[in-house]
Amino acid sequence: MARVCQITGKRTRSGNNVSHANNKTKRKFYPNLQKKRFFVESTGEWVTLKVSTSAIKTINKNGLELTLQKAHQRGTLSL
């Protein structure tokens, strides 16, 4: 599976390592992804999602179902 958050759509970004001598070499910035199990209260089931830590905070604050609805409306939901 790719390194993409299933809720926010965050993915690997590219950039440069810059040395003291100002030499630039390509590098990658990876999102902080975690595999996490969430309980869906409406169905009574556990779901495992690959989400960024910022998405985990959002789910803890707003709830899983509301967060999934908003992600679906934005078009970033990939299940």
Secondary structure, DSSP 8 states (H G I E B T S, - for coil): --S--TTT----EEEEEE-TT--EEEEEE---EEEEEEEETTTTEEEEEEEEHHHHHHHHHH-HHHHHHHHHHHT----
